Amino acid sequence: MIRRVAILGASALALSLSMPAMAEEPVAAEKAAEAKPATPTMSFGTWGVDPELLDPAIKPGDDFFGYVNQEWLDANPLPAEYSRFGAFTLLGEKSVSDVKTLVDELTAKAPETRSADEERIVDVYASYLDTDAIDAAGMAPAQPYIDAIAQAPDLAALVHLWTIPGYPSPLGGGVEVDAKEPTRYSVYLGSGGLGLPDRDYYLDSTEKGEGIKQKYREFMAVLFDAAGYADPASAAAAVYAFEDTLARKVEWDRTVSRNLDLIYNAYSAEGLAQLGGDFPIAAMINDMGLAETDRFIVVNIPPSAERAKELGLDEATMAKIGSGFPGMLKLLQETPLATLKAWTIKEFLENNSSVLPSHIDQADFAFFGTTLSGTPEQRPRWKRAIAETENLLGELLGASYVARYFPPASKAAMDELVANLRVALAESLKANDWMGEETKKQAMAKLDSFDPKIGYRANLETYDGLTVGMGTPLANRMAANAWAWADNVDKLGKPIDRTEWGMLPQTVNAYYNPLKNEIVFPAGILQQPFFGASADLAVNYGAIGGVIGHEIGHGFDDQGSKFDASGALRNWWTDADRAAFDKRTDTLVAQYNAFCPLDDGETCVNGRLTLGENIGDVGGLSLAYRAYKLATAGQDVPVIDGLTGDQRFFLSWAQVWRSQQREDNYRRRLRTDPHSPEEFRVNGVVRNFDAWYKAFNVQPGDALYLPPEERVKIW
């Protein structure tokens, strides 16, 4: 759904491969194209990896990521419009360019020859692209929403506005598959409210941290000035104080929020009303259209002492848990109404900055793009217009995208790869020496019920009832919000829709959804460097095979393994097997905690936050390697350009993560991203593989060397 509410809910259960940088950072107006350096390109040679790019000055055993990628990184400086750029971004840019070709063709057609759907696409794209019209309109399109917020007479009236799609809210939720009963939909609820990316930003008292907070207050003052506040700085100070209280008293540490047992707390309507006290929670639920259900799952309820003991939460973990949803309801009743109105106005303007006057858009980029991510230049407006069109009408574009760019042969090849990866996991489970037979039986049942989805869904969304217009970009967004919310709420009481996808066909990414036990690979990712129809088999298995294995591996990572074959959140492990699993994953946590790339070793990867993705990488590449061996069994695998099949397999995995980023973005990701930085998705993974040591003659004394007994083997 488009409704933008920061909660911990069911959407967090879908575990993705990565998030390209261009989807992470706010961006603004276009600079002259001739002033920009050329966008980097990437050569894949004749078989999928260009051996000319391997750096002979770097030993594979010291820095495998650098051995494969450093030559390319040195030759391709980071373009000014990016906080991060690499293989994912490059393919993402190709997707944007491919979609633009489709949109340009529609724009060139005579209006009377366009279908109604084509007209909607052109209207959304052109309206967002026309910055002159947006500037000429000024604040007029936003004024009715600002006035509605400012004129709310009391908390109940403001809470009602929070329930209207498009209005920001510190509370929110939606309809999702019930994690304990995956044959039904339930309502998930939670709280958010922070304007900075994470609570740690508010707690950071370093000079750099204080500087970021000061610039954040200055940015808010720009928004309040645009909204007509007489004293913008005072309004910014009040909102910051509210958010600071949230960060210190209400919010949870991200590592705790990953615990899926902890965030499942079911309430009846009566129980929810008691939880809310004097807060008008019943009216809020009714106004959101969510009252017609018997189960509300609140994701951030602090556990009682008894439940904490049951979940095995120690004192250190409990110290990371704020007052959560109940604390938020209490704080909202204690906070001055004027502050809550100001927070709502701030969020509304920030959320919609790109369709408001240019000075607001530029201020938004200056803070979120430059201050937080270090990006010196805004992305071209046309690229953002494509992203806007995809956000509102993405599956309409997806239908044209797959017809033009996704050949049936690619899907057939992926079907075969997925089948081989499933066989590989089945063999791995049978050979597993640390898991008992009863747990193995349950694991096999889960594997057998995996639902792979490749390319695109058959019944792509047509957005019936969504009306957009030319020259009204803010109104188009609000209409899309209302449509998406109604579509989400309409699921209540209906059978589970297993055809629904969480990504567009043109998206360069993949994900696993434990609630439906499905692995999803959009068409956009099924291109080089991930997959090439003419690429060497070892390369395809090391790249897209590793991606497939990663997503399958999410079904058996530290949180995905809590779901059974039906998608239900329940413990299907024996205590001994879970303890053996935890022992291995705790070793992985320690390995990644030791990667400290910034501040002379003082700023490190959070091995606990990134654990699920690291398990996906280590386990997934292991499955891909086993599948590659199955696919080449009995064959005489050739040596190509002096490289064996095993070497080419590992080279292609490293190539997938070819990327560099700005230091500010690096710092933000180390705090907030559940994925490890790219260099550690290579170096942290391969050092746990015996086959990699043999392939590249890695010896004791090499920087990445681990003794055999310290190498983590899970699947």
Backbone hydrogen bonds, N-H to C=O, Kabsch-Sander energy under -0.5 kcal/mol:
donor,donor_aa,acceptor,acceptor_aa,energy
5,V,3,R,-1.1
7,I,5,V,-1.2
12,A,9,G,-2.3
13,L,10,A,-2.3
14,A,11,S,-1.0
15,L,13,L,-0.7
15,L,512,Y,-2.7
16,S,14,A,-0.7
17,L,510,A,-2.3
23,A,20,P,-1.7
24,E,21,A,-1.9
25,E,21,A,-1.3
35,A,32,A,-1.5
36,K,33,A,-1.5
48,G,44,F,-1.9
50,D,43,S,-0.6
53,L,50,D,-2.0
54,L,51,P,-1.3
55,D,67,Y,-2.7
58,I,55,D,-1.5
59,K,57,A,-0.5
62,D,59,K,-1.6
63,D,59,K,-2.1
67,Y,63,D,-2.6
68,V,64,F,-1.9
69,N,65,F,-2.4
70,Q,66,G,-2.5
71,E,53,L,-0.6
73,L,69,N,-2.5
74,D,70,Q,-2.9
75,A,71,E,-1.5
76,N,72,W,-0.9
76,N,73,L,-0.7
82,Y,79,P,-1.8
85,F,660,Q,-2.6
87,A,658,R,-2.7
90,L,86,G,-2.9
91,L,87,A,-2.1
92,G,88,F,-2.6
93,E,89,T,-2.8
94,K,90,L,-1.7
95,S,91,L,-2.0
96,V,92,G,-2.3
97,S,93,E,-2.6
98,D,94,K,-2.8
99,V,95,S,-2.5
100,K,96,V,-2.4
101,T,97,S,-1.9
102,L,98,D,-1.4
103,V,99,V,-2.4
104,D,100,K,-3.3
105,E,101,T,-1.8
106,L,102,L,-1.6
107,T,103,V,-2.6
108,A,104,D,-2.0
109,K,105,E,-0.7
109,K,106,L,-0.8
113,T,110,A,-2.5
114,R,110,A,-0.6
114,R,111,P,-1.2
119,E,115,S,-2.3
120,R,116,A,-1.9
121,I,117,D,-2.0
122,V,118,E,-2.3
123,D,119,E,-2.6
124,V,120,R,-2.4
125,Y,121,I,-2.4
126,A,122,V,-2.8
127,S,123,D,-2.1
128,Y,124,V,-1.9
129,L,125,Y,-1.9
130,D,126,A,-1.4
131,T,129,L,-1.8
134,I,130,D,-1.7
135,D,131,T,-2.7
136,A,132,D,-2.3
137,A,133,A,-2.0
138,G,134,I,-1.0
140,A,137,A,-1.6
142,A,139,M,-0.6
143,Q,139,M,-1.7
145,Y,142,A,-0.7
146,I,142,A,-2.2
147,D,143,Q,-3.1
148,A,144,P,-2.0
149,I,145,Y,-1.9
150,A,146,I,-2.9
151,Q,147,D,-2.4
152,A,149,I,-1.3
158,L,154,D,-1.9
159,V,155,L,-3.0
160,H,156,A,-1.9
161,L,157,A,-1.7
162,W,158,L,-2.0
163,T,159,V,-0.9
163,T,160,H,-1.0
164,I,161,L,-1.7
167,Y,164,I,-2.2
172,G,190,G,-2.0
174,G,188,Y,-1.9
176,E,186,S,-2.4
178,D,181,E,-0.5
178,D,184,R,-2.6
184,R,181,E,-1.8
186,S,176,E,-2.8
187,V,295,R,-1.6
188,Y,174,G,-3.1
189,L,297,I,-2.8
190,G,172,G,-2.0
192,G,170,P,-2.6
201,Y,198,D,-1.3
202,Y,198,D,-0.6
202,Y,199,R,-0.9
203,L,199,R,-1.1
204,D,200,D,-0.9
205,S,203,L,-0.7
210,E,206,T,-2.8
211,G,207,E,-1.9
212,I,208,K,-2.1
213,K,209,G,-2.0
214,Q,210,E,-2.1
215,K,211,G,-2.2
216,Y,212,I,-2.1
217,R,213,K,-2.1
218,E,214,Q,-2.1
219,F,215,K,-2.4
220,M,216,Y,-2.5
221,A,217,R,-2.0
222,V,218,E,-1.5
223,L,219,F,-1.6
224,F,220,M,-2.5
225,D,221,A,-2.3
226,A,222,V,-2.0
227,A,223,L,-1.7
228,G,225,D,-1.2
229,Y,224,F,-2.6
235,A,231,D,-1.8
236,A,232,P,-2.5
237,A,233,A,-2.2
238,A,234,S,-2.2
239,V,235,A,-2.3
240,Y,236,A,-2.6
241,A,237,A,-2.2
242,F,238,A,-1.9
243,E,239,V,-2.5
244,D,240,Y,-2.8
245,T,241,A,-1.9
246,L,242,F,-1.9
247,A,243,E,-2.7
248,R,244,D,-2.2
249,K,245,T,-2.5
250,V,245,T,-0.6
250,V,246,L,-1.9
251,E,246,L,-3.0
253,D,320,K,-2.4
256,V,253,D,-0.7
257,S,253,D,-1.7
258,R,254,R,-0.7
258,R,255,T,-0.6
259,N,256,V,-1.9
260,L,258,R,-1.0
263,I,259,N,-1.5
264,Y,261,D,-0.9
265,N,263,I,-0.8
267,Y,296,F,-2.6
272,L,268,S,-2.5
273,A,269,A,-2.1
274,Q,270,E,-2.0
275,L,271,G,-1.9
276,G,272,L,-1.7
277,G,273,A,-0.8
277,G,274,Q,-0.6
279,F,276,G,-2.3
281,I,279,F,-2.8
284,M,280,P,-1.9
285,I,281,I,-2.5
286,N,282,A,-2.2
287,D,283,A,-2.8
288,M,284,M,-1.7
289,G,286,N,-1.2
290,L,285,I,-2.4
293,T,291,A,-2.1
296,F,267,Y,-2.9
297,I,187,V,-3.5
298,V,265,N,-2.8
298,V,296,F,-0.7
299,V,189,L,-2.6
299,V,297,I,-0.6
308,A,304,S,-2.9
309,K,305,A,-2.0
310,E,306,E,-2.0
311,L,307,R,-2.4
312,G,308,A,-0.6
312,G,309,K,-0.8
313,L,308,A,-2.9
314,D,312,G,-0.6
318,M,314,D,-2.5
319,A,315,E,-1.9
320,K,317,T,-1.7
321,I,318,M,-1.6
322,G,320,K,-0.6
323,S,249,K,-3.0
324,G,250,V,-1.9
325,F,300,N,-2.7
327,G,323,S,-1.6
328,M,324,G,-2.4
329,L,325,F,-2.3
330,K,326,P,-2.0
331,L,327,G,-2.6
332,L,328,M,-2.7
333,Q,329,L,-1.1
334,E,330,K,-1.1
335,T,331,L,-1.7
339,T,336,P,-0.7
340,L,336,P,-1.8
341,K,337,L,-2.5
342,A,338,A,-2.2
343,W,339,T,-2.7
344,T,340,L,-2.1
345,I,341,K,-2.6
346,K,342,A,-2.8
347,E,343,W,-2.6
348,F,344,T,-2.3
349,L,345,I,-2.5
350,E,346,K,-2.5
351,N,347,E,-3.0
352,N,348,F,-1.4
353,S,350,E,-1.4
355,V,352,N,-1.8
356,L,353,S,-1.5
360,I,357,P,-1.6
361,D,357,P,-1.7
362,Q,358,S,-3.1
363,A,359,H,-1.6
364,D,360,I,-2.4
365,F,361,D,-2.2
366,A,362,Q,-2.7
367,F,363,A,-1.7
368,F,364,D,-2.4
369,G,364,D,-0.6
369,G,365,F,-1.7
370,T,365,F,-2.0
371,T,366,A,-1.9
372,L,367,F,-2.3
374,G,370,T,-1.9
375,T,369,G,-2.6
377,E,80,A,-2.0
383,K,380,P,-0.6
384,R,380,P,-1.5
385,A,381,R,-2.2
386,I,382,W,-1.8
387,A,383,K,-2.1
388,E,384,R,-2.4
389,T,385,A,-2.2
390,E,386,I,-2.4
391,N,387,A,-2.2
392,L,388,E,-1.8
393,L,389,T,-3.2
394,G,390,E,-1.4
396,L,393,L,-0.9
397,L,393,L,-1.4
398,G,394,G,-2.0
399,A,395,E,-1.7
400,S,396,L,-1.0
401,Y,397,L,-2.3
402,V,398,G,-2.5
403,A,399,A,-1.4
404,R,400,S,-1.6
405,Y,401,Y,-3.3
406,F,402,V,-1.5
410,S,407,P,-1.3
411,K,407,P,-1.0
412,A,408,P,-2.1
413,A,409,A,-2.3
414,M,410,S,-2.1
415,D,411,K,-2.5
416,E,412,A,-1.7
417,L,413,A,-2.1
418,V,414,M,-2.9
419,A,415,D,-2.1
420,N,416,E,-2.2
421,L,417,L,-2.3
422,R,418,V,-2.2
423,V,419,A,-1.9
424,A,420,N,-2.3
425,L,421,L,-2.2
426,A,422,R,-2.2
427,E,423,V,-2.4
428,S,424,A,-2.4
429,L,425,L,-2.8
430,K,426,A,-2.0
431,A,427,E,-2.1
432,N,428,S,-0.8
432,N,429,L,-0.7
440,K,436,G,-2.4
441,K,437,E,-2.3
442,Q,438,E,-1.6
443,A,439,T,-2.6
444,M,440,K,-2.7
445,A,441,K,-1.8
446,K,442,Q,-1.9
447,L,443,A,-2.4
448,D,444,M,-2.7
449,S,445,A,-1.2
450,F,447,L,-1.3
451,D,517,N,-2.1
453,K,519,I,-2.8
455,G,521,F,-3.3
456,Y,454,I,-1.6
460,L,458,A,-0.9
466,L,463,Y,-2.1
467,T,465,G,-0.7
468,V,466,L,-0.5
472,T,469,G,-0.8
476,N,472,T,-2.5
477,R,473,P,-1.7
478,M,474,L,-2.3
479,A,475,A,-2.5
480,A,476,N,-2.2
481,N,477,R,-2.6
482,A,478,M,-2.3
483,W,479,A,-2.4
484,A,480,A,-2.7
485,W,481,N,-2.4
486,A,482,A,-2.3
487,D,483,W,-2.4
488,N,484,A,-2.0
489,V,485,W,-2.8
490,D,486,A,-1.8
491,K,488,N,-1.5
492,L,489,V,-1.6
494,K,491,K,-2.5
498,R,496,I,-1.0
500,E,497,D,-0.7
507,T,504,L,-1.6
509,N,507,T,-1.2
511,Y,520,V,-1.9
512,Y,15,L,-2.1
513,N,518,E,-2.5
516,K,513,N,-1.0
517,N,513,N,-0.8
518,E,513,N,-1.8
519,I,451,D,-1.5
520,V,511,Y,-2.9
521,F,453,K,-2.8
523,A,455,G,-2.2
524,G,505,P,-2.6
525,I,507,T,-0.6
525,I,522,P,-1.2
526,L,523,A,-1.5
527,Q,525,I,-1.7
530,F,527,Q,-1.9
531,F,527,Q,-1.5
535,A,532,G,-1.3
536,D,47,W,-2.6
540,N,536,D,-2.1
541,Y,537,L,-2.4
542,G,538,A,-2.2
543,A,539,V,-1.8
544,I,530,F,-1.9
545,G,540,N,-2.5
547,V,543,A,-1.9
548,I,544,I,-2.9
549,G,545,G,-2.8
550,H,546,G,-2.4
551,E,547,V,-2.3
552,I,548,I,-2.7
553,G,549,G,-2.9
554,H,550,H,-1.3
555,G,551,E,-0.6
555,G,552,I,-1.4
556,F,553,G,-2.0
557,D,554,H,-1.2
561,S,557,D,-1.9
562,K,559,Q,-2.0
563,F,560,G,-1.7
564,D,568,A,-2.4
567,G,564,D,-1.6
569,L,179,A,-3.9
570,R,562,K,-2.1
570,R,568,A,-1.2
572,W,570,R,-0.8
578,R,574,T,-2.4
579,A,575,D,-2.2
580,A,576,A,-2.0
581,F,577,D,-2.4
582,D,578,R,-2.9
583,K,579,A,-1.9
584,R,580,A,-1.5
585,T,581,F,-2.4
586,D,582,D,-2.7
587,T,583,K,-1.3
588,L,584,R,-1.5
589,V,585,T,-2.3
590,A,586,D,-2.1
591,Q,587,T,-2.1
592,Y,588,L,-2.3
593,N,589,V,-2.4
594,A,590,A,-1.0
594,A,591,Q,-0.5
595,F,592,Y,-1.6
596,C,594,A,-0.9
598,L,603,T,-1.6
602,E,598,L,-0.7
602,E,599,D,-1.2
603,T,598,L,-2.2
604,C,602,E,-0.6
605,V,595,F,-2.7
607,G,605,V,-1.1
610,T,606,N,-2.3
611,L,608,R,-0.8
613,E,674,P,-0.5
614,N,610,T,-2.5
615,I,611,L,-2.9
616,G,612,G,-2.0
617,D,613,E,-2.2
618,V,614,N,-2.9
619,G,615,I,-2.8
620,G,615,I,-0.5
620,G,616,G,-1.7
621,L,617,D,-2.4
622,S,618,V,-1.5
623,L,619,G,-2.0
624,A,620,G,-2.3
625,Y,621,L,-2.4
626,R,622,S,-2.2
627,A,623,L,-2.7
628,Y,624,A,-2.4
629,K,625,Y,-2.1
630,L,626,R,-1.9
631,A,627,A,-2.6
632,T,628,Y,-1.4
633,A,630,L,-0.9
635,Q,632,T,-2.4
637,V,635,Q,-1.2
640,I,638,P,-0.5
640,I,643,L,-2.5
643,L,640,I,-2.2
648,R,644,T,-2.5
649,F,645,G,-2.2
650,F,646,D,-2.0
651,L,647,Q,-2.4
652,S,648,R,-2.0
653,W,649,F,-1.4
654,A,650,F,-2.1
655,Q,651,L,-2.1
656,V,652,S,-1.7
657,W,653,W,-0.8
657,W,654,A,-0.6
658,R,655,Q,-1.8
660,Q,85,F,-2.2
662,R,83,S,-2.6
665,N,373,S,-0.9
666,Y,662,R,-2.5
667,R,663,E,-2.5
668,R,664,D,-2.0
669,R,665,N,-2.6
670,L,666,Y,-2.3
671,R,667,R,-1.1
672,T,668,R,-1.9
673,D,669,R,-2.7
680,F,677,P,-1.4
681,R,677,P,-1.1
681,R,678,E,-0.6
682,V,678,E,-0.7
683,N,679,E,-2.8
684,G,680,F,-0.9
685,V,682,V,-0.9
686,V,682,V,-2.5
687,R,683,N,-1.0
688,N,685,V,-2.1
689,F,686,V,-2.2
690,D,688,N,-0.6
693,Y,689,F,-1.4
694,K,690,D,-1.9
695,A,691,A,-2.5
696,F,692,W,-2.0
697,N,694,K,-0.6
698,V,693,Y,-1.9
702,D,699,Q,-2.3
704,L,61,G,-2.9
705,Y,702,D,-1.6
710,E,707,P,-2.3
711,R,707,P,-0.6
711,R,708,P,-1.1
713,K,711,R,-0.5
